[in-house]
Amino acid sequence: MSQLSHLLSSTLLLSGSAGLLYTVALLTAALVSVLASAPERRKDARTTLSILVRRRPR
């Protein structure tokens, strides 16, 4: 049972870290798309943001 507990806590830590990293990437792309001074950089950031948030058809 100890191994299962350790595996579960490791899985939760890994998934939480991945979620946090994804959130930071989204916020960074959103900030760049709004605050960048060059129009092409804003367009690139918006494209990246649309790729990260894209929903797949069900």
C-alpha positions in Angstrom: 0.0 0.0 0.0 2.9 2.3 0.6 4.0 2.0 -3.0 0.5 2.9 -4.2 0.5 5.9 -1.9 3.9 7.0 -3.2 2.8 6.5 -6.8 -0.3 8.5 -6.3 1.5 11.4 -4.7 4.1 11.5 -7.4 1.4 11.5 -10.1 -0.5 14.3 -8.4 2.7 16.3 -8.1 3.6 15.7 -11.8 0.1 16.6 -13.1 0.0 19.7 -10.9 3.4 20.8 -12.2 2.3 20.3 -15.8 -0.9 22.3 -15.1 1.1 25.1 -13.6 3.5 25.2 -16.5 0.6 25.3 -19.0 -1.0 28.1 -17.1 2.3 30.1 -17.1 2.6 29.5 -20.9 -0.9 30.8 -21.5 -0.4 33.9 -19.3 2.9 34.7 -21.0 1.4 34.4 -24.5 -1.6 36.5 -23.4 0.6 39.2 -22.0 2.9 39.4 -25.0 -0.1 39.5 -27.3 -1.3 42.6 -25.5 1.8 44.4 -24.4 4.3 43.8 -27.3 5.3 46.9 -29.1 5.9 45.3 -32.5 2.7 44.3 -34.4 4.3 41.1 -35.8 5.2 40.0 -32.3 1.6 40.6 -31.1 0.3 38.6 -34.0 2.7 35.7 -33.3 1.7 35.7 -29.7 -2.0 35.6 -30.6 -1.4 32.7 -33.0 0.5 30.8 -30.2 -2.3 31.6 -27.8 -5.0 30.3 -30.2 -3.0 27.1 -30.7 -2.7 26.6 -26.9 -6.4 27.2 -26.3 -7.7 25.4 -29.4 -10.6 23.0 -28.7 -10.8 19.8 -30.6 -14.1 18.7 -32.2 -15.9 15.9 -30.3 
